[in-house]
């Protein structure tokens, strides 16, 4: 039996317990939170503590292998220019210029054959174009806005197919101020002092005797005629030639007259009697050049057989035959010291060769044939006439081109310097002779006089030994004697 006291005690305990229940709950809640916090801290510590391990090396990004460059051609138009063909660089009236298209293969492989087209004209490049090479193609004419296409037919597979055309303004080249036309200066005309008639065909060659009293002329009529200057009449006719006489030359003593003919034979005539003294045979074809050295010991000749021959005088023994791949030789002269020969060729070349066999000078400025030449008495200057109507003055010592003159539009057929070196006479197919004055080594660009009267092309010219008279022969069959104009 429980006494009341115990009951009171139990009830009091319950009352106290109920009274402290909120505190208990609070303490429980705090303990739970603290436990959770400890668990969280422990978990965080575990998570934050990890052994330090070496990092795995990073793998470089995988690069795809570089694709090798494809080997392909690539044709491009590098330049387009306009040219005008003229000997002196000046435009020629009524002549169309040329359009030059320069093409380059900038690719790394050769291009096969391809077509280049300019407006309505086209050209096929058969051999193609190697990588890095250039090619110039010429089209006749000029267009201010040309349409140009390379590989116009798409025959070549190229690296770049968009750089094959040209279409833009194209200007004509600006002429040099020296090309500007100027009023034609008035040049005095002069007629012949004597006109010798007697040949029945063209007069091809003339030569003064050393005393200046006689002029010899050779003709297509197969005759040699000797004309007296002092008496102004025909003195003698030599008619033993079987062919036309192309070249004549007196010996320095005047006793012998040498002639060269179509048959390749050189004949020596007694000047006083007209009798044949000797014939020099060896050339094949027409004699194109003939000269006797100043010392009278040798004769030089050229012919259509492409050779130059040196003959000993008076017996005519061949001392040299110069045949070293020259073009057709059109004339030959001894130098004044008799130690070398000068000749011109059909391809525009001039050569000087010593009699000892040494080449001294080779001069060339044109592909037009050298049709005539002469040297000054001191041997310093060479005048050469060309088939295109130009005269070029060369330095004989160094082979330098000193001057170019326009004689005419026709071929220069003959040239002769005066003995004192003050005058140069030129003959032309235009039927005239021109007298040019020299000041030192310079030829005045304007002729001092034009000699007129021949009715045909002038074929030959010669100065008298005293330098006061000029002889000429023409297709009109006449031989004319002219006086040198006053200086």
Secondary structure, 3 states (H helix, E strand, C coil): CCCHHHHHHHHHHHHHHHHCHHHHHHHHHHHHHHHHHHHHHHHHHHHHCCCCCCCCCCCCCCCCCCCCCCCCECEEEEEEEEECCCCCCCCCCCCCCEEEEEEEECCCCCECCEEEEECCEEEEECCCECCCCEEEEEEECCCCCCEEEECCCCCCCECCCCCCEEECCCCCCCCCHHHCCCCCCCCCEECCCEEECCCCCCEEEEEECCCCCEEEEEECCCCEEEEECCCCEEEEEECCCCCCEEEEEECCCCCEEEEEECCCCEEEEECCCCCEEEEECCCCCCEEEEEECCCCCEEEEEECCCCEEEEECCCCEEEEEECCCCCCEEEEEECCCCCEEEEEECCCEEEEEECCCCEEEEEECCCCCEEEEEECCCCCEEEEEECCCEEEEEECCCCCEEEEEECCCCCEEEEEECCCCCEEEEEECCCCEEEEEEECCEECCCCCEEECCCCCCEEEEEECCCCCEEEEEECCCCEEEEECCCC
